[in-house]
Amino acid sequence: MYKKIVLNIPHSSLNNISDAKWSDWVTMVKQILKWTDLYTDSLFAPDGQMFDLDRQFEIHKFNHNRFYIDAERLVDDEMEKIGQGIIYTCFEGHNRIVTEEEKEKLMMIYYRYIDSFRETLTISENDTLLIDCHSFPNEKSPDTDFCIGYNEDWSKPCSKVIKGIRNILENNGFRVGINEPYSNSLTPIPTNNYHSLMIEVNKKLYMSEITKEMSPESYKINKLINEIYAFCFR
């Protein structure tokens, strides 16, 4: 189906968390650890023994924490209304002051990351799948193990792809939400040359949300995700 998979890993990093000056730092650290997609860079790592990594994969990992700057938001994002656009200024009642100079610096980081997708996605010929890699706290949706999200537009993969991925997960005993609890998928370059799909993993499957450590079961989830990659290359 696809010749290349582009992985977008926007929320795994803890870098720069102290650079975002929140009003209640102690409380915000707890929120940051809760809502950062910890270890997704490892969880979604392709198996070098199964694939030609140089030819079949392109990995984009955003190296700044989402509470410093969120590469998953859009310019003029609806979440901007509540202070959670590209640059968060309000979260759970906690405020952050960002100067105009700092905002300009952060937006340059944002645009550089989005632009990093340009060459691959603009020369694609509908043979490239972008997978938007995420995780979510169990309390967000305790009855969902995996969430598959997509846009209802040109970027939506065909029903064979969506159904096939869902079958792989359900055949392994997992409960799957379709655009629930999260919906849509990143399309960083506005062309119609590629498809985009989001995969969200419930954190309880691969880590302890108390100690923030990866669990021994994480390798099984990574193996399952690699089965999904193999299916997408058929």
VOPAGU-2260 file (C-alpha; in pm, 1 decimal, decimal comma):
REM VOPAGU-2260
SITE   aa  ch    i         X         Y         Z
SITE  MET   A    0       0,0       0,0       0,0
SITE  TYR   A    1     268,8     249,4     103,9
SITE  LYS   A    2     637,2     280,4      17,1
SITE  LYS   A    3     732,5     512,4     305,1
SITE  ILE   A    4     607,5     583,4     656,7
SITE  VAL   A    5     676,2     924,0     810,5
SITE  LEU   A    6     654,3     921,3    1189,8
SITE  ASN   A    7     558,7    1241,5    1368,2
SITE  ILE   A    8     646,7    1228,5    1740,6
SITE  PRO   A    9     550,5    1573,8    1871,6
SITE  HIS   A   10     490,8    1529,4    2244,2
SITE  SER   A   11     750,7    1290,1    2389,5
SITE  SER   A   12    1016,3    1540,8    2496,6
SITE  LEU   A   13    1068,5    1691,2    2840,3
SITE  ASN   A   14    1318,4    1947,1    2710,6
SITE  ASN   A   15    1275,2    2315,2    2809,0
SITE  ILE   A   16    1011,2    2251,4    3074,8
SITE  SER   A   17    1188,4    2489,7    3313,8
SITE  ASP   A   18    1205,8    2757,5    3042,4
SITE  ALA   A   19     828,8    2795,8    3041,7
SITE  LYS   A   20     767,6    3013,9    3346,0
SITE  TRP   A   21     433,7    2903,3    3489,5
SITE  SER   A   22     270,8    3070,4    3788,7
SITE  ASP   A   23     261,0    2753,1    3999,6
SITE  TRP   A   24     563,2    2553,4    3894,3
SITE  VAL   A   25     520,9    2261,7    4140,0
SITE  THR   A   26     166,2    2189,4    4026,5
SITE  MET   A   27     252,4    2238,0    3661,4
SITE  VAL   A   28     532,6    1979,6    3676,7
SITE  LYS   A   29     268,5    1722,0    3768,8
SITE  GLN   A   30      51,3    1834,0    3476,8
SITE  ILE   A   31     347,6    1829,7    3239,8
SITE  LEU   A   32     440,0    1472,4    3333,9
SITE  LYS   A   33      76,9    1367,7    3304,7
SITE  TRP   A   34      18,8    1512,5    2957,0
SITE  THR   A   35     358,5    1457,9    2797,3
SITE  ASP   A   36     353,1    1149,7    2572,7
SITE  LEU   A   37     638,5     989,4    2760,4
SITE  TYR   A   38     842,6     724,0    2577,2
SITE  THR   A   39     643,2     740,6    2253,6
SITE  ASP   A   40     972,4     783,2    2066,3
SITE  SER   A   41    1068,8     434,5    2190,7
SITE  LEU   A   42     720,1     289,3    2166,6
SITE  PHE   A   43     682,3     378,1    1797,6
SITE  ALA   A   44    1043,2     295,7    1704,0
SITE  PRO   A   45    1058,1      83,0    1386,5
SITE  ASP   A   46    1242,2    -248,8    1405,2
SITE  GLY   A   47    1567,4    -229,8    1211,2
SITE  GLN   A   48    1563,1    -607,0    1158,7
SITE  MET   A   49    1222,7    -594,3     992,9
SITE  PHE   A   50    1263,2    -285,2     777,1
SITE  ASP   A   51    1509,4     -84,3     574,2
SITE  LEU   A   52    1499,9     218,4     802,6
SITE  ASP   A   53    1677,8     454,2     564,6
SITE  ARG   A   54    1449,7     376,4     272,4
SITE  GLN   A   55    1115,5     301,1     437,6
SITE  PHE   A   56    1102,8     541,3     732,8
SITE  GLU   A   57    1148,7     907,2     813,3
SITE  ILE   A   58    1124,5    1003,7    1179,0
SITE  HIS   A   59    1042,4    1355,4    1297,7
SITE  LYS   A   60    1070,4    1402,2    1674,0
SITE  PHE   A   61     997,6    1745,0    1818,0
SITE  ASN   A   62    1265,7    1811,7    2078,2
SITE  HIS   A   63    1074,7    2061,7    2292,9
SITE  ASN   A   64     807,1    1994,3    2552,2
SITE  ARG   A   65     450,5    2072,6    2449,9
SITE  PHE   A   66     410,6    2308,8    2747,7
SITE  TYR   A   67     699,7    2513,3    2610,1
SITE  ILE   A   68     575,4    2505,5    2250,2
SITE  ASP   A   69     324,9    2265,1    2094,6
SITE  ALA   A   70     411,3    2157,4    1740,1
SITE  GLU   A   71      76,9    1980,0    1706,0
SITE  ARG   A   72    -133,3    2296,7    1719,3
SITE  LEU   A   73    -222,4    2506,4    1416,7
SITE  VAL   A   74    -176,5    2873,6    1346,7
SITE  ASP   A   75    -504,4    3038,2    1463,3
SITE  ASP   A   76    -594,7    2712,9    1639,3
SITE  GLU   A   77    -931,7    2699,7    1814,8
SITE  MET   A   78    -748,5    2606,8    2136,0
SITE  GLU   A   79    -586,3    2950,7    2128,5
SITE  LYS   A   80    -911,0    3084,4    2276,0
SITE  ILE   A   81    -838,2    2906,1    2603,8
SITE  GLY   A   82    -463,5    2975,7    2603,2
SITE  GLN   A   83    -362,0    2637,2    2460,0
SITE  GLY   A   84    -257,9    2717,6    2106,2
SITE  ILE   A   85      95,0    2676,1    1974,2
SITE  ILE   A   86     227,1    2859,4    2281,3
SITE  TYR   A   87      37,1    2769,4    2597,9
SITE  THR   A   88     -38,9    3063,3    2825,7
SITE  CYS   A   89    -304,9    2902,0    3046,6
SITE  PHE   A   90    -357,0    2545,5    3167,8
SITE  GLU   A   91    -578,6    2417,2    3448,7
SITE  GLY   A   92    -597,2    2766,8    3598,9
SITE  HIS   A   93    -221,7    2825,7    3584,1
SITE  ASN   A   94     -85,7    3114,8    3380,4
SITE  ARG   A   95     229,2    3179,8    3183,6
SITE  ILE   A   96     355,5    3513,6    3059,2
SITE  VAL   A   97     527,4    3509,9    2720,1
SITE  THR   A   98     695,9    3824,4    2591,3
SITE  GLU   A   99     668,2    3924,2    2225,8
SITE  GLU   A  100    1038,5    3855,0    2181,2
SITE  GLU   A  101    1001,9    3504,5    2324,0
SITE  LYS   A  102     689,5    3441,5    2117,1
SITE  GLU   A  103     879,2    3528,9    1798,7
SITE  LYS   A  104    1158,4    3288,8    1894,9
SITE  LEU   A  105     914,2    3008,2    1969,9
SITE  MET   A  106     722,3    3055,0    1647,0
SITE  MET   A  107    1046,3    3022,5    1450,1
SITE  ILE   A  108    1103,3    2685,7    1619,9
SITE  TYR   A  109     750,2    2583,3    1527,9
SITE  TYR   A  110     782,3    2681,0    1161,9
SITE  ARG   A  111    1119,5    2506,2    1126,6
SITE  TYR   A  112     968,3    2182,1    1254,8
SITE  ILE   A  113     665,2    2198,7    1026,6
SITE  ASP   A  114     888,4    2284,6     733,0
SITE  SER   A  115    1103,1    1976,7     800,9
SITE  PHE   A  116     825,0    1762,8     650,7
SITE  ARG   A  117     807,5    1960,1     329,1
SITE  GLU   A  118    1044,9    1778,9      94,8
SITE  THR   A  119     916,4    1427,8     163,3
SITE  LEU   A  120     547,2    1508,2     169,2
SITE  THR   A  121     543,2    1737,4    -132,9
SITE  ILE   A  122     716,2    1485,4    -360,3
SITE  SER   A  123     503,2    1192,4    -242,6
SITE  GLU   A  124     262,5    1032,5    -487,2
SITE  ASN   A  125       4,5     895,0    -246,8
SITE  ASP   A  126     255,5     627,7    -148,3
SITE  THR   A  127     348,2     788,5     185,7
SITE  LEU   A  128     166,5     749,7     517,1
SITE  LEU   A  129     227,5     997,0     798,3
SITE  ILE   A  130     160,3     838,7    1138,0
SITE  ASP   A  131      96,1    1087,9    1417,1
SITE  CYS   A  132     231,2     911,9    1730,6
SITE  HIS   A  133      69,8     980,5    2068,1
SITE  SER   A  134     -36,1     841,2    2404,7
SITE  PHE   A  135    -300,0     941,8    2658,5
SITE  PRO   A  136    -358,2     906,9    3034,3
SITE  ASN   A  137    -582,8     615,6    3127,6
SITE  GLU   A  138    -825,3     845,0    3309,7
SITE  LYS   A  139    -902,8    1016,0    2978,1
SITE  SER   A  140   -1068,4     701,6    2841,4
SITE  PRO   A  141   -1020,0     391,1    3060,0
SITE  ASP   A  142   -1226,0     173,4    2824,2
SITE  THR   A  143   -1004,2     251,5    2524,4
SITE  ASP   A  144    -665,2      89,3    2466,3
SITE  PHE   A  145    -584,7     243,4    2128,3
SITE  CYS   A  146    -733,7     535,6    1941,8
SITE  ILE   A  147    -714,8     565,7    1563,1
SITE  GLY   A  148    -772,8     917,8    1434,2
SITE  TYR   A  149    -795,1    1071,4    1089,6
SITE  ASN   A  150    -933,3    1370,7     904,3
SITE  GLU   A  151   -1241,5    1351,3     684,4
SITE  ASP   A  152   -1061,6    1500,8     385,8
SITE  TRP   A  153    -800,8    1419,6     119,6
SITE  SER   A  154    -556,8    1295,2     385,4
SITE  LYS   A  155    -779,9    1010,7     508,7
SITE  PRO   A  156    -636,9     664,4     437,1
SITE  CYS   A  157    -862,9     422,7     252,6
SITE  SER   A  158   -1101,4     203,0     450,2
SITE  LYS   A  159    -876,6    -100,8     388,8
SITE  VAL   A  160    -593,1      64,2     583,7
SITE  ILE   A  161    -810,7     182,2     871,8
SITE  LYS   A  162    -994,2    -149,4     898,7
SITE  GLY   A  163    -670,0    -348,6     874,0
SITE  ILE   A  164    -503,0    -157,0    1156,6
SITE  ARG   A  165    -813,1    -186,9    1370,6
SITE  ASN   A  166    -827,7    -562,6    1307,8
SITE  ILE   A  167    -463,1    -607,7    1411,0
SITE  LEU   A  168    -530,6    -432,5    1741,5
SITE  GLU   A  169    -863,2    -601,4    1814,1
SITE  ASN   A  170    -731,3    -945,8    1718,9
SITE  ASN   A  171    -470,7    -894,5    1991,5
SITE  GLY   A  172    -743,5    -828,5    2245,9
SITE  PHE   A  173    -734,3    -449,4    2256,0
SITE  ARG   A  174   -1027,1    -209,6    2255,1
SITE  VAL   A  175   -1009,4      47,7    1978,3
SITE  GLY   A  176   -1169,1     390,2    1951,7
SITE  ILE   A  177   -1212,4     552,3    1611,9
SITE  ASN   A  178   -1163,6     929,1    1644,0
SITE  GLU   A  179   -1239,4     878,7    2013,1
SITE  PRO   A  180   -1122,4    1000,3    2263,9
SITE  TYR   A  181    -913,3    1204,4    2017,1
SITE  SER   A  182    -976,3    1281,3    1654,0
SITE  ASN   A  183    -797,8    1400,6    1341,8
SITE  SER   A  184    -433,9    1371,3    1242,1
SITE  LEU   A  185    -155,6    1613,1    1156,4
SITE  THR   A  186    -119,8    1729,1     796,6
SITE  PRO   A  187     179,8    1963,8     820,0
SITE  ILE   A  188     205,7    2029,6     447,0
SITE  PRO   A  189    -124,0    2119,6     272,9
SITE  THR   A  190     -94,4    1900,6     -35,3
SITE  ASN   A  191    -296,7    1597,1    -134,4
SITE  ASN   A  192       6,7    1376,6    -199,9
SITE  TYR   A  193       3,4    1169,1     119,2
SITE  HIS   A  194    -223,0    1016,1     382,6
SITE  SER   A  195    -221,3    1085,2     755,7
SITE  LEU   A  196    -329,0     869,4    1048,9
SITE  MET   A  197    -305,5     920,9    1424,9
SITE  ILE   A  198    -240,7     635,5    1665,5
SITE  GLU   A  199    -289,1     702,1    2038,1
SITE  VAL   A  200    -185,9     444,1    2299,5
SITE  ASN   A  201    -330,6     428,5    2649,9
SITE  LYS   A  202     -39,3     485,1    2887,6
SITE  LYS   A  203    -148,5     198,9    3112,0
SITE  LEU   A  204     -37,3     -43,9    2839,7
SITE  TYR   A  205     329,9      49,2    2848,8
SITE  MET   A  206     417,8     252,6    3160,1
SITE  SER   A  207     333,0     327,8    3520,4
SITE  GLU   A  208     150,3     655,9    3548,4
SITE  ILE   A  209     255,7     670,1    3914,1
SITE  THR   A  210     631,7     613,7    3885,7
SITE  LYS   A  211     649,9     736,2    3521,4
SITE  GLU   A  212     864,2     434,0    3432,3
SITE  MET   A  213     820,5     210,6    3128,8
SITE  SER   A  214     672,4    -128,0    3210,9
SITE  PRO   A  215     804,3    -468,5    3094,5
SITE  GLU   A  216     498,8    -489,4    2867,4
SITE  SER   A  217     615,3    -196,7    2656,4
SITE  TYR   A  218     811,9    -421,4    2419,3
SITE  LYS   A  219     489,5    -606,2    2330,9
SITE  ILE   A  220     323,5    -279,0    2232,2
SITE  ASN   A  221     627,3    -184,1    2023,0
SITE  LYS   A  222     611,9    -524,0    1851,5
SITE  LEU   A  223     242,2    -472,7    1779,9
SITE  ILE   A  224     306,4    -128,7    1632,7
SITE  ASN   A  225     570,9    -281,9    1408,0
SITE  GLU   A  226     308,4    -531,0    1288,8
SITE  ILE   A  227     100,1    -229,8    1189,4
SITE  TYR   A  228     394,6     -88,1     995,8
SITE  ALA   A  229     440,9    -418,2     813,5
SITE  PHE   A  230      71,9    -423,4     720,6
SITE  CYS   A  231      94,4     -71,3     581,5
SITE  PHE   A  232     383,9    -172,3     355,7
SITE  ARG   A  233     193,8    -462,7     194,6
